[in-house]
Amino acid sequence: DTGVSQNPRHKITKRGQNVTFRCDPISEHNRLYWYRQTLGQGPEFLTYFQNEAQLEKSRLLSDRFSAERPKGSFSTLEIQRTEQGDSAMYLCASSLVVTDTQYFGPGTRLTVL
Amino acid sequence: DQQVKQNSPSLSVQEGRISILNCDYTNSMFDYFLWYKKYPAEGPTFLISISSIKDKNEDGRFTVFLNKSAKHLSLHIVPSQPGDSAVYFCAASAGLYGNKLVFGAGTILRVKS
């Protein structure tokens, strides 16, 4: 069991550029969650998938954000036209539907200059 | 609206003594509670959880207590070790809401040797 993996671990970009992050969940975990964490705060929910279906999106997820999980395995999170306020740690977690415990990846640290 | 609150930003404890971290919540729909530990530049690591049908759950040095009437939970670490020094997050979920986690802001625990 390799755990949840995320790539890249760090991303520095200029304002206005697009970025894409990838998350590989624990195999056989059918739920996948994205969270965002800023300094001094706990993680905040962004969106989640059950298999390939995106079941909920937070109002934090503006139109510039899009997430996919095309085959119910890995997921991508894309941010278009990045802004400095998007700078944060983006965390992915996965779980089984039948249990409530989510396991987190190491996160992707985004810095928008 | 902060639904999960950790009112102590930091806690300092001597090695070998008990660490008690506290968490309050406001949403009566929460039915599952978790504690995560986080080191800098890493994702949260699951520690222990408790369902709302229980009032105590124990795993080695870690015990979580739940007081539903007071909407309060606490994490006890006995005995505390220097390696326990990290940020601890309390999180809550409601099955009705797809188990997305709502986190507190975290408590920094320092265990002095």
Interface residues (C-beta under 8 A of the other chain):
Chain A: V4 Q6 R31 Y33 Y35 G40 Q41 G42 P43 E44 F45 Y48 Q50 L55 E56 L91 A93 S95 D100 T101 Q102 Y103 F104 G105 P106 G107 R109
Chain B: V4 Y32 L34 Y36 A41 E42 G43 P44 T45 F46 S49 S51 F89 A91 S93 G95 Y97 G98 N99 K100 L101 V102 F103 G104 A105 G106
